[in-house]
Amino acid sequence: MGAYEETFRKSLEDPEGFWAEAARDIDWHKEWDAVLDRSKPPLYRWFSGGEMNTCYNAVDRHVENGRGDQTAIIHDSPVTGTVRKITYRELQEQVATFAGALRGQGINRGDTVIIYMPMIPEAAVAMLACARLGAVHSVVFGGFAAHELAIRIDHARPKAIIIASGAIEGKKTLAYKPLVDDAISQSDHQPEKCIVFQRDFVTAELQAGRDLSWTDIVREAEPVDCVPVKATDPLYILYTSGTTGMPKGVMRDNGGHAVALKWSMKNIYNVNPGDVYWAASDVGWVVGHSYIVYAPLLHGCTTIIYEGKPIGTPDAGAFWRVINQHKVKVLFTAPTAFRAIKKEDPHGQLRKQYDLSDFQTLFLAGERLDPDTYHWAGRLLQVPVIDHWWQTETAWAIVANPMGIEEFPVKAGSPTKPVPGYDVRVLDHAGKEVGPGVEGNIVVKLPLPPGTLATLWRNDDRFVSSYMKTFPGYYETSDGGYIDEDGYVYVMGRMDDVINIAGHRLSTGAMEEVIATHQDVAECAVFGTDDEVKGQKPIGLIVLKAGVARDEQEIKNELVQMVRHQIGPIACYRETAVVKRLPKTRSGKILRGTMRSIAAGKEYRMPSTIDDPTILDEITRDLKTLGYPE
């Protein structure tokens, strides 16, 4: 029996024993009464009765164990032209002092705090300071529209909101304070305090009686120690992207979260304490929570907070510069970042300027990794390129190639095998398990492992109805796909990205895989629209690589033939529009649902997470060239 098979089997057959062993890597104030409380399924709770503190495990214990002089955070900001390094000892001092400042403003265990900040170290300090006090933080992506922030303020009901005065987006300065003031004016709930970190390039005006300067309250504060909290107490709330009306606030607990993330660093990413680990994401997303802030610090790594883009800050060699300069061992980012680099620098010429000899592995997640991008990245970097699949709700990988347990041969298009702790199945619509190679609903048999969502904030009923009702006894991922005869999982996209063509259910993801291999295509998206004869039919949008000067109709004809050859005539793929860019969320997900609505002539709500709203006007024009809406 191989190392993976043995580990995986134990995790499912004896989850209590498996996770109790993993929990020994975390320092506990009081050991748990039960590893897994099964008394109220599907509301399972991990390490009930245990007490610990996440901030202590991420910061203080490293100082006590001799890592005080190691760099904990590297803030690399090409938009401001600065690089700043913070040791674990310095981080401990900053977090303890800011926690004291928060306590001085009445923030205590169980209170909620919203954090609205860009990619600066103070965002991590604010998160850790809340954790230190046992307060519950809710990070909202910096720059979110006022209305969306107001919805989250009313739902989380924060005692305070912590913000930066602004950020640099591209070549523009974005002032945060007017957005926050607007959001608070729209909110029924009124935060008692608004704490503002002033940045050099934009100054926020403070409102007397409510607003406070970060610098001023820190200057007067006394450092405080970590507050022991229950393992089952909430650590944070993270609202799922694209929410409407009453948002879904994913609630993460303290104990299970720390245990699972600490375990994942070695077993999935194969990094050791002291290694430099870089998740190129944002603290406003789940990747930022898990793998910019918590997991690397829990493991004693050096983490990078990067305030820049994969291209344009200053060019498509930005990632290679950071890896070279800071001796990054592992990079984790979204496939869309690599597609952007590939579009700007198709032959990877800028890579040649940098020494990447310390670089070990590239991990990609957040959206489907198309085989073309996988192969391009592998050829360019000459290191393993590892796809892995997880969700905001899970906080860490459901399916991965577990590099620290046993490395498997990669199959392009698959994130490899279920991670220990996740019993992944594929069910048909009647809830019956299907055989190898048959597409269906990807689910996880309950109980979910530690670190995953414990419930939805202030709404257990919605937690059950959203994730556990369709297939009782299983967590519904809402993604479709299949498991092959070797146990490799293939995630083909959201179930609503499966279209029905004349009674045949076909994955738009499979069509995208084919189109992405065309030598002139940098990015693509396929979605379904209504058809009177066949029920639905696919439409493709493509972005061409830089420098392509061929006849567009010729390229479109080639794509039709490629899909026909590799999927079959039943796909009915005939229509392609060449676009300058694809509409995406700020985290890189393509807005296929919005494009479906545009093509069908239906009203749609502007997604709160959209990267650039003006792109939807461009897409509307491009779809009109194909005759949509009809």
MARLUM-938917 format. One record per residue (C-alpha): x, y, z. Coordinates in pm, whole numbers, padded with zeros to 5 digits, always signed. Example, Ala and Ser with C-alpha at 12.3 -4.5 7.8 and 13.67 -1.06 7.14 Angstrom:
! residues 2
+01230-00450+00780 +01367-00106+00714 
This chain:
! residues 630
+00000+00000+00000 +00139+00339-00102 +00182+00631+00135 -00117+00817-00007 -00348+00516+00001 -00255+00438+00360 -00301+00800+00473 -00628+00839+00282 -00772+00513+00415 -00693+00605+00775 -00849+00951+00734 -01182+00798+00629 -01187+00488+00848 -01071+00662+01166 -01119+01038+01124 -01105+01096+01500 -00768+00922+01532 -00631+01079+01214 -00716+01439+01308 -00626+01394+01675 -00276+01306+01557 -00266+01612+01329 -00387+01830+01617 -00069+01751+01810 +00106+02001+01580 -00104+02281+01732 -00055+02421+02085 -00367+02383+02301 -00463+02574+02613 -00699+02286+02697 -00734+01957+02513 -01066+01866+02351 -01338+01650+02505 -01430+01499+02166 -01233+01511+01842 -01559+01500+01642 -01896+01589+01787 -02155+01396+01584 -02454+01485+01804 -02631+01724+01562 -02569+01610+01203 -02511+01774+00963 -02384+02036+01211 -02066+01846+01296 -01809+02018+01517 -01438+01941+01553 -01237+01942+01878 -01534+02039+02095 -01433+02125+02449 -01082+02221+02338 -00938+02569+02392 -00659+02741+02197 -00577+03065+02018 -00510+03089+01645 -00292+03401+01675 -00073+03233+01938 -00018+02937+01706 +00052+03161+01404 +00283+03411+01574 +00376+03386+01944 +00482+03024+01958 +00734+03075+01677 +00897+03354+01876 +00903+03134+02186 +01051+02845+01986 +01342+03046+01845 +01205+03178+01515 +01173+03539+01630 +01437+03671+01388 +01300+03482+01087 +01107+03689+00834 +00736+03623+00874 +00599+03862+00609 +00752+04015+00298 +00542+04302+00164 +00637+04344-00201 +00457+04639-00358 +00551+04729-00715 +00264+04981-00720 +00437+05186-00450 +00793+05076-00536 +00861+04937-00188 +00966+04609-00025 +00930+04566+00351 +01020+04268+00569 +00868+04190+00910 +01016+03927+01142 +00805+03702+01364 +00915+03906+01668 +00819+04233+01501 +00489+04079+01390 +00419+03968+01747 +00482+04322+01875 +00262+04482+01609 -00024+04237+01653 -00015+04246+02035 -00012+04627+02033 -00290+04663+01777 -00495+04407+01971 -00444+04628+02276 -00562+04925+02073 -00875+04735+01970 -00943+04635+02329 -00907+05001+02423 -01192+05072+02180 -01415+04811+02342 -01346+04516+02110 -01354+04188+02300 -01408+03816+02253 -01712+03742+02035 -01740+04092+01885 -01736+04119+01506 -01501+04348+01312 -01504+04421+00938 -01165+04471+00769 -01160+04660+00438 -00800+04688+00325 -00572+04633+00025 -00267+04406+00013 -00065+04560+00295 +00080+04397+00610 -00164+04591+00826 -00446+04378+00683 -00279+04066+00825 -00202+04248+01152 -00571+04342+01185 -00685+03983+01118 -00438+03837+01368 -00521+04103+01629 -00888+04005+01610 -00792+03639+01646 -00571+03731+01942 -00871+03881+02124 -01118+03614+02019 -01303+03872+01808 -01453+03755+01477 -01319+03926+01166 -01489+03960+00832 -01255+04076+00557 -01430+04245+00266 -01234+04286-00055 -01089+04639-00063 -01264+04851-00325 -01596+04662-00309 -01888+04889-00398 -02054+05077-00111 -02385+04893-00150 -02217+04553-00124 -02018+04664+00179 -02339+04794+00338 -02505+04453+00299 -02213+04292+00479 -02215+04555+00755 -02584+04487+00822 -02532+04112+00824 -02209+04090+01026 -02311+04377+01259 -01952+04480+01337 -01863+04681+01645 -01582+04840+01442 -01460+04860+01084 -01087+04878+01006 -00985+05035+00676 -00693+05177+00484 -00723+05522+00332 -00688+05375-00016 -00509+05165-00275 -00352+05192-00618 -00547+05009-00889 -00344+05003-01208 -00240+05364-01252 -00531+05507-01052 -00556+05589-00683 -00872+05453-00522 -00980+05632-00204 -01154+05388+00034 -01296+05630+00289 -01571+05778+00066 -01684+05423-00018 -01692+05329+00349 -01876+05648+00452 -02133+05580+00179 -02172+05218+00292 -02222+05314+00656 -02481+05576+00554 -02674+05301+00371 -02651+05057+00665 -02913+05005+00931 -02637+04885+01163 -02389+05156+01259 -02036+05050+01362 -01924+05231+01675 -01573+05296+01544 -01397+05327+01210 -01020+05283+01244 -00824+05427+00951 -00470+05336+00844 -00346+05638+00646 -00132+05560+00342 +00125+05802+00204 -00046+05869-00128 -00407+05925-00015 -00532+06082+00309 -00876+06003+00451 -01077+06268+00630 -01179+06150+00977 -01527+06202+01114 -01518+06329+01471 -01660+06094+01730 -01650+05781+01513 -01327+05772+01313 -00988+05704+01467 -00634+05707+01333 -00463+05365+01344 -00134+05537+01429 -00286+05737+01715 -00457+05447+01891 -00150+05223+01854 +00074+05493+02004 -00136+05491+02321 -00198+05114+02342 -00053+04851+02572 +00025+04508+02419 -00212+04228+02522 -00173+03850+02544 -00369+03592+02347 -00716+03510+02479 -00793+03135+02494 -01108+03059+02296 -01309+02746+02234 -01197+02543+01933 -01556+02570+01810 -01570+02949+01850 -01581+03145+01523 -01253+03277+01383 -01395+03461+01084 -01687+03518+00851 -01622+03526+00476 -01903+03617+00242 -01928+03417-00077 -01878+03620-00394 -02172+03727-00604 -02422+03720-00320 -02756+03896-00356 -02994+04011-00086 -02904+03825+00231 -02543+03710+00176 -02406+03370+00269 -02145+03421+00540 -01919+03119+00562 -01824+03070+00929 -01483+02921+01007 -01400+02797+01356 -01065+02827+01535 -00953+02475+01623 -01035+02270+01315 -00919+02552+01088 -00574+02573+01251 -00529+02194+01253 -00629+02145+00889 -00430+02437+00748 -00117+02345+00941 -00148+01986+00814 -00199+02101+00454 +00125+02297+00430 +00352+01992+00448 +00120+01725+00311 -00021+01910+00010 +00235+02182-00066 +00546+02004+00066 +00690+02312+00234 +00880+02324+00560 +00906+02587+00835 +01140+02861+00713 +01052+02816+00345 +00926+03115+00145 +00568+03049+00034 +00376+03284-00194 +00002+03281-00259 -00055+03547-00524 -00413+03632-00433 -00584+03888-00209 -00668+03885+00161 -01030+03952+00062 -01064+03601-00086 -01048+03262+00080 -00703+03196-00069 -00579+03508+00107 -00726+03401+00440 -00594+03046+00417 -00265+03075+00230 -00143+03434+00257 -00214+03476+00628 -00304+03171+00834 -00150+02852+00691 +00202+02983+00616 +00226+03151+00957 +00085+02849+01142 +00358+02644+00973 +00638+02891+01044 +00698+02989+00681 +00777+03327+00530 +00468+03452+00344 +00455+03718+00074 +00193+03991+00060 +00216+04113-00300 +00054+04443-00394 +00066+04414-00770 -00053+04223-01075 +00091+03942-01288 +00123+04191-01576 +00155+04569-01592 +00345+04610-01264 +00559+04667-01458 +00538+04384-01713 +00466+04015-01766 +00788+03925-01583 +00655+04049-01248 +00604+03702-01100 +00952+03586-01205 +01105+03893-01042 +00933+03822-00709 +01030+03452-00716 +01391+03542-00794 +01424+03830-00547 +01269+03654-00248 +01378+03295-00321 +01022+03165-00338 +00994+02787-00308 +00622+02747-00386 +00384+02976-00574 +00007+02934-00556 -00208+03145-00787 -00502+03126-01029 -00478+02996-01387 -00608+03332-01508 -00283+03493-01392 -00083+03258-01612 -00317+03309-01906 -00260+03685-01870 +00117+03631-01868 +00092+03395-02167 -00113+03650-02361 +00143+03928-02302 +00456+03715-02340 +00355+03404-02540 +00710+03269-02567 +00809+03346-02210 +01100+03568-02306 +01090+03763-01977 +01139+03443-01778 +01496+03422-01910 +01598+03736-01719 +01559+03573-01377 +01719+03297-01172 +01441+03068-01048 +01669+02795-00909 +01501+02808-00564 +01157+02759-00714 +01014+02411-00654 +00642+02389-00743 +00361+02588-00902 +00012+02529-00762 -00294+02659-00945 -00658+02678-00827 -00968+02899-00827 -01098+02793-01167 -01049+02509-01412 -00691+02469-01530 -00712+02413-01903 -00452+02169-02040 -00298+02430-02270 -00213+02663-01980 -00089+02363-01778 +00151+02257-02054 +00264+02615-02127 +00350+02679-01760 +00530+02346-01730 +00745+02406-02037 +00828+02760-01924 +00914+02689-01560 +01044+02331-01575 +00890+02250-01234 +00582+02046-01141 +00258+02232-01219 -00007+02112-00976 -00376+02180-01021 -00589+02151-00709 -00957+02211-00644 -01135+02366-00349 -01395+02624-00257 -01458+02925-00035 -01664+02692+00179 -01387+02437+00237 -01089+02672+00309 -00843+02414+00175 -00811+02159-00102 -01073+01891-00166 -00874+01733-00451 -00499+01770-00504 -00173+01600-00592 -00042+01562-00233 +00322+01652-00291 +00424+01595+00071 +00269+01247+00090 +00311+01090-00253 +00348+01263-00589 +00128+01117-00861 +00172+01145-01237 -00026+01446-01359 -00321+01401-01592 -00390+01729-01769 -00741+01845-01686 -00755+01671-01348 -00657+01813-01006 -00560+01449-00926 -00705+01264-00623 -00920+01337-00317 -00721+01485-00029 -00717+01275+00291 -01025+01366+00492 -01250+01416+00187 -01467+01121+00078 -01544+01243-00275 -01824+01075-00474 -02012+01142-00800 -02392+01107-00790 -02660+01127-01056 -02959+01356-01010 -03145+01084-00820 -02861+01063-00567 -02727+00730-00694 -02350+00686-00721 -02225+00650-01079 -01937+00448-01214 -01592+00553-01341 -01594+00804-01624 -01963+00894-01584 -02034+01264-01528 -02257+01375-01244 -02273+01586-00929 -01951+01594-00729 -02029+01559-00356 -01839+01488-00035 -01971+01229+00209 -02027+01375+00555 -01873+01459+00790 -01650+01713+00617 -01295+01729+00757 -01188+02006+00998 -01130+02355+00861 -01432+02350+00634 -01736+02568+00695 -01894+02493+01033 -02217+02668+00931 -02338+02995+00778 -02318+03297+01005 -02640+03334+01202 -02823+03090+00974 -02795+02715+01041 -03112+02648+00841 -02970+02808+00527 -02646+02615+00578 -02841+02289+00565 -03069+02391+00277 -02781+02532+00067 -02536+02245+00099 -02690+01935+00259 -03052+01911+00141 -03023+01794-00221 -02823+01483-00135 -02882+01390+00232 -02563+01270+00399 -02345+01457+00150 -02206+01806+00103 -02316+01934-00239 -02029+02113-00414 -02253+02231-00703 -01970+02131-00936 -02004+01860-01195 -01749+01609-01317 -01637+01249-01296 -01382+01015-01141 -01181+00797-01377 -01080+00434-01330 -00755+00541-01157 -00936+00753-00898 -00847+01087-01060 -01118+01351-01021 -01216+01571-01317 -01405+01890-01229 -01581+02010-01541 -01742+02323-01399 -02051+02436-01213 -02351+02215-01275 -02522+02505-01450 -02232+02503-01699 -02354+02168-01828 -02583+02228-02127 -02847+02005-02276 -02821+01978-02654 -03102+01774-02805 -03119+01560-02493 -02743+01516-02466 -02579+01666-02153 -02245+01820-02254 -01991+02009-02049 -01893+02354-02170 -01568+02293-01981 -01483+02008-02217 -01533+02241-02515 -01314+02503-02352 -01039+02243-02311 -01041+02183-02686 -01053+02550-02785 -00774+02645-02544 -00531+02420-02732 -00556+02631-03049 -00220+02797-03111 -00371+03146-03147 -00605+03140-02844 -00492+03298-02517 -00819+03258-02323 -01165+03128-02391 -01508+03078-02239 -01798+02866-02361 -02151+02899-02231 -02492+02780-02339 -02786+02979-02469 -03142+02881-02559 -03216+02722-02896 -03566+02655-03028 -03469+02330-03197 -03207+02173-02973 -03297+02327-02638 -02953+02477-02590 -02645+02545-02798 -02291+02663-02715 -02135+03002-02783 -01761+03058-02757 -01572+03377-02673 -01199+03384-02740 -00914+03624-02665 -00630+03600-02915 -00264+03594-02817 -00063+03911-02858 +00069+03952-03213 -00182+03721-03387 -00265+03875-03724 -00446+03588-03899 -00792+03610-04051 -01040+03575-03763 -01292+03375-03966 -01023+03123-04048 -00951+03079-03676 -01323+03040-03602 -01357+02772-03869 -01064+02583-03722 -01225+02588-03377 -01548+02443-03517 -01351+02157-03671 -01148+02097-03354 -01459+02067-03134 -01630+01850-03396 -01328+01622-03415 -01257+01589-03042 -01609+01598-02893 -01826+01519-03190 -02091+01679-03412 -02338+01648-03122 -02167+01946-02955 -02313+02169-03227 -02031+02417-03174 -02054+02675-03454 -02041+03029-03311 -01735+03213-03184 -01680+03581-03107 -01331+03730-03081 -01319+03963-02780 -01052+04182-02627 -01102+04036-02278 -01335+03813-02080 -01559+03937-01797 -01421+03810-01466 -01449+03855-01095 -01157+04013-00916 -01048+03663-00812 -01031+03550-01176 -01355+03354-01224 -01522+03401-01562 -01879+03533-01538 -02046+03274-01759 -02386+03320-01595 -02385+03691-01670 -02289+03623-02033 -02575+03372-02061 -02817+03641-01946 -02679+03895-02196 -02705+03648-02484 -03062+03559-02385 -03165+03924-02352 -03252+03874-01986 -03203+04126-01710 -02900+04064-01495 -02761+04210-01177 -02416+04367-01201 -02198+04118-01011 -02046+04281-00703 -01717+04106-00764 -01668+04206-01129 -01319+04327-01213 -01433+04599-01456 -01804+04669-01518 -01737+04838-01855 -01643+04503-02003 -02009+04395-02006 -02087+04668-02261 -01807+04528-02479 -01942+04174-02445 -02294+04293-02531 -02159+04448-02854 -01957+04137-02936 -02257+03907-02887 -02468+04132-03110 -02227+04054-03395 -02339+03692-03356 -02705+03794-03348 -02766+03772-02971 -03006+03836-02820 -03213+03708-03112 
